[in-house]
């Protein structure tokens, strides 16, 4: 099989993984090196596919042969998709070639499980090792680790990779048992915990080292200590499939909150279950629930940047189907409509936490309001200048020359702020 | 008071602007009395005063203020000057002049994020930064073999603003050991592995055509797309169509979008297939390798072709 066909098969096999981020790596460049590559903190999306998703990394599987039978997965052992396997060198050369053309930020490598978890993980780590050690590649590397692989391999993976991830796959342990019989949620949890420890230790070691000054003898040359080794400086992330089983949004967000809180994950990706070629019988064959996925990401942002806790975003008894986020309004507006007693928020006196709860205000807007009110009293006209969605914001705030009056109490406020239903496009 | 016309050497002449602006502020020249232009504009303008080597700058007033501006402002201006809007010089001078006046005017110009001039400046800087970021992302190098046998990676790019030279550092840091050149309509930069050479603008025909190696990238692009999630509006927002003609993969978009619905409808309608386990199950926690349940990729691929 030639490289073109292998690439086609193994890119097809990898596209259901939502993560493509190339951010969070320690800043470095290729000045003084033998190879190429740099990371400057912010990720770069080198292209976009027609599905609107960013193409930042070369996202492929080392092989899509797999002994597991996870029903939601296109590469499960019982699927009839064509199979292929890259050699280590083929992946290395592809990465370097695409990088040289400035098409990618680096590599995101994952793999089906062949022979054994350890054997597979070893192959994946070997690709990263060749890139880093033989080619002095300084671009981004994200490795998908295999939960059952040995801790030593995981340790080696963390030395080479900027980010590691393990897919939690489904929000509940029961879901995982039902749909992915070979996967073990306890093992996934253990691996995440172990990774979190390594990441934390490496960070602490570097911090401690930076804090200690080196005392040198008078007139000696100033010396620098070698840095403590890095371990996945970009942290770890995971992915959850949404809509393959009946789990509600409340449970999904509770799982995410636990992952962020306990394992210090950088990102949880939500992937709307998408019809795959040659799908299993047990799963819903329908268009992917992308709106739901979008609402989950919004809710995720509310937890990470807006000070919301997971259980206040979807209260148990709220929403038309209980435990689900509303699809027609965003979760922040839904929360505000359900908690009108907390509004209006005074733009000139409210603390940051309250401003962050105003529908239509982003983190940047809030920071600009805070900076502005140090030098002036905020007025209605100032809001217009900030390019915020006025219709959405105005019922919930008051300014020096503006009060919402009874707008908050009107029964049809929700209806006014809900966008009219649009017919889904046929094409 | 007569009008002052300041002619800068080139569109991003930051030292020239700085010298002139400092002298003008210290001579109390009001912003509305200064016309800013670059030599290129002056050459096109029939009625422009004769360009001369040095601008006749007024002497400082006896009570000239000492000019102190926040470092942030200098940083802002260094990026603002890269914007293509000819009004950028006047905006920078107006902000500087207001900062030098003291009182509430200066306070607003320095610290009020809702001040109109400041908002405009920040808005323009965001456009410049976005353009720089898009250049990091969308420059596509193609290899050309040079007479000495070495490979030069060349790219053609059309930025919105005058960012080419300011952006070269990114490519130097990333591709230090490579020889590369980026050609744009305004300027060209070339890195020989040691030094950066800057040159005049170029034409698209100066850059190499697609090469055979690009085919792998196109294959990847075609296959990483999930037809069940077609969302062109999102894609166009992040990758505006004005960049498409310089992106090799963009030629595939129309075709992929047109067949997407058909492909995903087929996946939804297709009967679920009868599962066929071709590789014997093995417990994930059992010891790996040999034994009846072991798996060999070649064996499996042979069965796949049945």
Interface residues (C-beta under 8 A of the other chain):
Chain A: X3 X4 X7 X8 X9 X11 X12 X14 X15 X16 X29 X30 X31 X32 X33 X34 X35 X36 X37 X38 X40 X42 X44 X45 X46 X47 X48 X49 X50 X51 X52 X53 X54 X55 X58 X59 X60 X63 X65 X67 X68 X69 X77 X78 X79 X80 X82 X83 X84 X85 X94 X97 X98 X100 X101 X102 X103 X113 X114 X115 X116 X117 X118 X119 X148 X182 X183 X184 X272 X274 X275 X276 X277 X278 X279 X280 X281 X285 X286 X287 X288 X290 X368 X371 X372 X374 X375 X376 X382 X385 X386 X427
Chain B: X107 X108 X111 X112 X113 X114 X116 X119 X133 X136 X137 X138 X139 X140 X141 X142 X143 X153 X155 X170 X172 X173 X174 X175 X176 X177 X178 X213 X214 X215 X216 X217 X219 X220 X221 X222 X223 X224 X225 X226 X227 X228 X229 X230 X231 X232 X233 X234 X235 X237 X238 X239 X247 X249 X253 X256 X257 X260 X261 X264 X267 X268 X269 X270 X272 X273 X275 X276 X277 X278 X279 X281 X282 X283 X284 X285 X287 X288 X289 X294 X295 X297 X300 X301 X304
